[in-house]
Amino acid sequence: MHKPIPYTSVLIDPTNDLQVHHWAKDMQLQPYELRAAVALIGPRLSDLRRYFGKSAPVICLKDRRQPRTVSPYGFPA
């Protein structure tokens, strides 16, 4: 199992097609958009995610499907 790496420590090399295609797919972008942003913003993944509005925390699917408890008044407990 892989150890999670924070986005702040990942740097994207715009000349590495494998990296660019991986992260472009992850952020739902075209590779040319990601390369242009690296030239404009820099190679740090956390900065790029913020630039594209993809910096929201990721919610694990198993956590998302947990039943929510609701008070009798209709508000989350």
C-alpha positions in Angstrom: 0.0 0.0 0.0 1.3 3.5 -0.9 1.9 6.1 1.7 -0.2 9.2 1.1 1.9 12.2 -0.1 0.5 15.8 0.6 -0.2 17.9 -2.5 2.2 20.5 -1.2 5.2 18.3 -1.7 4.4 17.2 -5.3 6.1 19.1 -8.2 4.9 18.5 -11.8 7.6 18.4 -14.5 5.9 19.8 -17.6 8.3 17.9 -19.9 7.3 14.5 -18.4 4.3 13.4 -20.4 3.3 10.7 -18.0 3.1 13.1 -15.0 1.2 15.7 -17.0 -1.3 13.3 -18.4 -1.8 11.7 -14.9 -2.5 15.0 -13.1 -4.5 16.5 -16.0 -6.8 13.5 -15.9 -6.9 13.7 -12.1 -8.0 17.4 -12.2 -10.2 16.9 -15.3 -8.1 19.1 -17.5 -6.5 18.9 -20.9 -2.7 18.4 -20.8 -2.0 21.6 -22.6 -4.0 23.5 -19.9 -1.9 22.0 -17.2 1.3 22.8 -19.0 0.3 26.4 -19.5 -0.7 26.7 -15.8 2.7 25.3 -14.7 4.4 28.0 -16.8 2.1 30.7 -15.2 1.7 29.4 -11.6 4.7 27.1 -11.0 5.1 23.3 -10.7 3.7 22.9 -7.1 0.6 20.7 -7.3 -1.2 22.4 -4.4 -0.9 25.8 -6.2 -2.1 24.3 -9.4 -5.1 22.7 -7.8 -6.0 26.0 -6.1 -5.7 27.9 -9.4 -8.1 25.5 -11.1 -10.5 25.4 -8.2 -9.7 21.8 -7.3 -8.4 22.4 -3.8 -11.4 21.2 -1.9 -10.7 18.3 0.4 -11.3 14.9 -1.0 -14.0 12.9 0.7 -13.5 9.1 0.7 -16.5 7.3 -0.9 -16.9 5.0 2.2 -17.1 8.1 4.5 -19.5 9.9 2.1 -21.9 7.0 2.3 -22.1 6.9 6.1 -25.7 7.6 7.2 -26.2 11.1 8.6 -28.0 11.5 11.9 -30.7 14.1 11.8 -32.3 15.8 14.8 -36.1 15.8 15.2 -36.1 19.4 13.9 -34.5 18.4 10.5 -31.0 19.7 11.3 -27.8 17.5 11.3 -27.1 16.2 14.8 
